[in-house]
C-alpha cells in the first residue's frame, strides 16, 4: 500500500517514496500509541520525509494516517 500512497502523492506533485511513507508511518503510529498529538506527528513526517508545509500535511493525511488506521485495525 505504501507504493499506492506514494504514487497518489507524487501525482499531486509531492516528492515522496514508498519507503518514506513506511518510515514515517511506523514512527507516527508508534508516537500515537504513546499519546502524541497531530503536531508531533507532523514533525515526524517532516523529519522522515523532508517535506514541509502543505506537502507534509498531505503526506500525513493521505499516507500515514491511512497506515495507522490499518495498524489499529490489525492490532486491536
Backbone as JSON Lines, residues from 0, in Angstrom:
{"i":0,"aa":"X","n":[0.81,-1.2,0.0],"ca":[0.0,0.0,0.0],"c":[0.86,1.27,0.0]}
{"i":1,"aa":"X","n":[2.06,1.19,0.55],"ca":[2.91,2.38,0.57],"c":[3.15,2.91,-0.83]}
{"i":2,"aa":"X","n":[3.33,1.99,-1.77],"ca":[3.55,2.39,-3.16],"c":[2.35,3.09,-3.75]}
{"i":3,"aa":"X","n":[1.16,2.62,-3.41],"ca":[-0.07,3.25,-3.9],"c":[-0.17,4.67,-3.35]}
{"i":4,"aa":"X","n":[0.07,4.83,-2.04],"ca":[0.01,6.16,-1.44],"c":[1.08,7.07,-2.05]}
{"i":5,"aa":"X","n":[2.28,6.55,-2.24],"ca":[3.36,7.35,-2.82],"c":[3.01,7.79,-4.23]}
{"i":6,"aa":"X","n":[2.48,6.87,-5.04],"ca":[2.09,7.23,-6.41],"c":[1.04,8.32,-6.42]}
{"i":7,"aa":"X","n":[0.06,8.2,-5.54],"ca":[-1.01,9.19,-5.46],"c":[-0.44,10.57,-5.09]}
{"i":8,"aa":"X","n":[0.44,10.58,-4.11],"ca":[1.03,11.84,-3.66],"c":[1.96,12.42,-4.72]}
{"i":9,"aa":"X","n":[2.69,11.56,-5.42],"ca":[3.55,12.03,-6.5],"c":[2.72,12.67,-7.6]}
{"i":10,"aa":"X","n":[1.56,12.1,-7.88],"ca":[0.65,12.69,-8.87],"c":[0.19,14.08,-8.46]}
{"i":11,"aa":"X","n":[0.22,14.36,-7.16],"ca":[-0.15,15.68,-6.64],"c":[1.05,16.62,-6.58]}
{"i":12,"aa":"X","n":[2.21,16.14,-7.05],"ca":[3.4,16.98,-7.08],"c":[4.27,16.91,-5.85]}
{"i":13,"aa":"X","n":[4.06,15.91,-5.01],"ca":[4.83,15.76,-3.77],"c":[5.9,14.7,-3.99]}
{"i":14,"aa":"X","n":[7.15,15.06,-3.7],"ca":[8.28,14.16,-3.88],"c":[8.42,13.27,-2.65]}
{"i":15,"aa":"X","n":[7.81,12.09,-2.73],"ca":[7.83,11.15,-1.61],"c":[7.9,9.73,-2.18]}
{"i":16,"aa":"X","n":[8.57,8.85,-1.47],"ca":[8.69,7.46,-1.91],"c":[7.89,6.54,-0.98]}
{"i":17,"aa":"X","n":[7.71,5.32,-1.43],"ca":[7.05,4.32,-0.59],"c":[7.84,4.11,0.7]}
{"i":18,"aa":"X","n":[9.15,4.12,0.6],"ca":[9.99,3.97,1.78],"c":[9.81,5.11,2.78]}
{"i":19,"aa":"X","n":[9.66,6.33,2.25],"ca":[9.4,7.49,3.12],"c":[8.11,7.29,3.9]}
{"i":20,"aa":"X","n":[7.07,6.83,3.2],"ca":[5.78,6.63,3.85],"c":[5.87,5.52,4.89]}
{"i":21,"aa":"X","n":[6.58,4.46,4.57],"ca":[6.74,3.36,5.52],"c":[7.45,3.82,6.79]}
{"i":22,"aa":"X","n":[8.55,4.57,6.62],"ca":[9.3,5.05,7.79],"c":[8.47,6.03,8.61]}
{"i":23,"aa":"X","n":[7.82,6.96,7.94],"ca":[7.01,7.94,8.65],"c":[5.84,7.27,9.36]}
{"i":24,"aa":"X","n":[5.22,6.32,8.7],"ca":[4.06,5.63,9.28],"c":[4.44,4.88,10.54]}
{"i":25,"aa":"X","n":[5.53,4.17,10.48],"ca":[5.97,3.41,11.65],"c":[6.21,4.34,12.83]}
{"i":26,"aa":"X","n":[6.93,5.42,12.58],"ca":[7.24,6.36,13.66],"c":[6.0,7.06,14.19]}
{"i":27,"aa":"X","n":[5.11,7.49,13.28],"ca":[3.9,8.21,13.71],"c":[2.96,7.28,14.46]}
{"i":28,"aa":"X","n":[2.75,6.08,13.97],"ca":[1.85,5.15,14.65],"c":[2.36,4.84,16.06]}
{"i":29,"aa":"X","n":[3.68,4.65,16.18],"ca":[4.27,4.42,17.5],"c":[4.08,5.64,18.4]}
{"i":30,"aa":"X","n":[4.24,6.83,17.83],"ca":[4.06,8.05,18.61],"c":[2.62,8.2,19.08]}
{"i":31,"aa":"X","n":[1.67,7.9,18.19],"ca":[0.26,7.96,18.58],"c":[-0.02,6.97,19.7]}
{"i":32,"aa":"X","n":[0.57,5.78,19.62],"ca":[0.4,4.79,20.69],"c":[0.9,5.35,22.02]}
{"i":33,"aa":"X","n":[1.91,6.2,21.95],"ca":[2.47,6.8,23.15],"c":[1.78,8.07,23.6]}
{"i":34,"aa":"X","n":[0.71,8.44,22.9],"ca":[-0.06,9.61,23.31],"c":[0.26,10.9,22.57]}
{"i":35,"aa":"X","n":[1.04,10.83,21.51],"ca":[1.38,12.03,20.75],"c":[0.16,12.62,20.05]}
{"i":36,"aa":"X","n":[0.25,13.88,19.75],"ca":[-0.81,14.57,19.03],"c":[-0.44,14.81,17.58]}
{"i":37,"aa":"X","n":[-1.31,15.52,16.87],"ca":[-1.1,15.76,15.45],"c":[0.13,16.62,15.18]}
{"i":38,"aa":"X","n":[0.41,17.57,16.05],"ca":[1.58,18.42,15.87],"c":[2.87,17.61,15.9]}
{"i":39,"aa":"X","n":[2.95,16.7,16.85],"ca":[4.12,15.83,16.93],"c":[4.2,14.92,15.71]}
{"i":40,"aa":"X","n":[3.05,14.42,15.27],"ca":[3.02,13.55,14.09],"c":[3.51,14.3,12.86]}
{"i":41,"aa":"X","n":[3.1,15.54,12.72],"ca":[3.54,16.34,11.58],"c":[5.05,16.56,11.63]}
{"i":42,"aa":"X","n":[5.58,16.78,12.8],"ca":[7.03,16.93,12.96],"c":[7.77,15.67,12.54]}
{"i":43,"aa":"X","n":[7.23,14.52,12.88],"ca":[7.84,13.25,12.49],"c":[7.83,13.11,10.97]}
{"i":44,"aa":"X","n":[6.71,13.45,10.34],"ca":[6.62,13.37,8.88],"c":[7.65,14.3,8.24]}
{"i":45,"aa":"X","n":[7.76,15.52,8.76],"ca":[8.73,16.47,8.22],"c":[10.15,15.93,8.35]}
{"i":46,"aa":"X","n":[10.45,15.36,9.5],"ca":[11.79,14.84,9.75],"c":[12.12,13.63,8.88]}
{"i":47,"aa":"X","n":[11.17,12.73,8.72],"ca":[11.46,11.49,7.99],"c":[11.37,11.63,6.48]}
{"i":48,"aa":"X","n":[10.58,12.59,5.99],"ca":[10.4,12.73,4.54],"c":[11.1,13.94,3.96]}
{"i":49,"aa":"X","n":[11.41,14.93,4.79],"ca":[12.0,16.16,4.29],"c":[10.96,17.14,3.75]}
{"i":50,"aa":"X","n":[9.71,16.73,3.72],"ca":[8.63,17.6,3.23],"c":[8.25,18.59,4.33]}
{"i":51,"aa":"X","n":[7.76,19.75,3.92],"ca":[7.31,20.76,4.88],"c":[5.98,21.34,4.41]}
{"i":52,"aa":"X","n":[5.37,22.12,5.29],"ca":[4.15,22.84,4.93],"c":[3.02,21.93,4.48]}
{"i":53,"aa":"X","n":[2.34,22.37,3.43],"ca":[1.16,21.64,2.95],"c":[1.52,20.23,2.49]}
{"i":54,"aa":"X","n":[2.76,20.07,1.97],"ca":[3.14,18.75,1.48],"c":[3.27,17.76,2.64]}
{"i":55,"aa":"X","n":[3.87,18.19,3.74],"ca":[3.97,17.31,4.91],"c":[2.59,16.99,5.46]}
{"i":56,"aa":"X","n":[1.73,18.0,5.49],"ca":[0.36,17.78,5.97],"c":[-0.36,16.77,5.09]}
{"i":57,"aa":"X","n":[-0.18,16.89,3.79],"ca":[-0.84,15.97,2.86],"c":[-0.3,14.55,3.01]}
{"i":58,"aa":"X","n":[1.0,14.4,3.2],"ca":[1.58,13.08,3.42],"c":[0.99,12.47,4.69]}
{"i":59,"aa":"X","n":[0.88,13.28,5.73],"ca":[0.3,12.81,6.99],"c":[-1.14,12.36,6.77]}
{"i":60,"aa":"X","n":[-1.92,13.17,6.07],"ca":[-3.34,12.86,5.86],"c":[-3.53,11.65,4.95]}
{"i":61,"aa":"X","n":[-2.85,11.64,3.83],"ca":[-3.15,10.65,2.79],"c":[-2.45,9.32,3.0]}
{"i":62,"aa":"X","n":[-1.23,9.35,3.45],"ca":[-0.48,8.11,3.56],"c":[-0.34,7.59,4.97]}
{"i":63,"aa":"X","n":[0.13,8.43,5.85],"ca":[0.49,7.99,7.2],"c":[-0.74,7.62,8.02]}
{"i":64,"aa":"X","n":[-1.75,8.48,8.05],"ca":[-2.92,8.17,8.87],"c":[-3.66,6.95,8.35]}
{"i":65,"aa":"X","n":[-3.64,6.74,7.04],"ca":[-4.26,5.53,6.49],"c":[-3.54,4.29,7.0]}
{"i":66,"aa":"X","n":[-2.21,4.36,7.03],"ca":[-1.44,3.23,7.55],"c":[-1.71,3.02,9.03]}
{"i":67,"aa":"X","n":[-1.8,4.09,9.8],"ca":[-2.08,3.95,11.23],"c":[-3.46,3.34,11.45]}
{"i":68,"aa":"X","n":[-4.41,3.68,10.62],"ca":[-5.75,3.08,10.73],"c":[-5.68,1.59,10.5]}
{"i":69,"aa":"X","n":[-4.91,1.17,9.51],"ca":[-4.75,-0.26,9.23],"c":[-4.05,-0.94,10.4]}
{"i":70,"aa":"X","n":[-3.08,-0.27,10.98],"ca":[-2.34,-0.8,12.12],"c":[-3.28,-1.03,13.3]}
{"i":71,"aa":"X","n":[-4.12,-0.05,13.58],"ca":[-5.07,-0.17,14.69],"c":[-6.04,-1.31,14.45]}
{"i":72,"aa":"X","n":[-6.55,-1.41,13.23],"ca":[-7.5,-2.48,12.9],"c":[-6.88,-3.86,13.09]}
{"i":73,"aa":"X","n":[-5.6,-4.01,12.74],"ca":[-4.98,-5.32,12.84],"c":[-4.42,-5.61,14.23]}
{"i":74,"aa":"X","n":[-4.21,-4.57,15.03],"ca":[-3.6,-4.75,16.35],"c":[-4.62,-4.89,17.45]}
{"i":75,"aa":"X","n":[-5.71,-4.13,17.36],"ca":[-6.68,-4.11,18.45],"c":[-7.92,-4.77,18.01]}
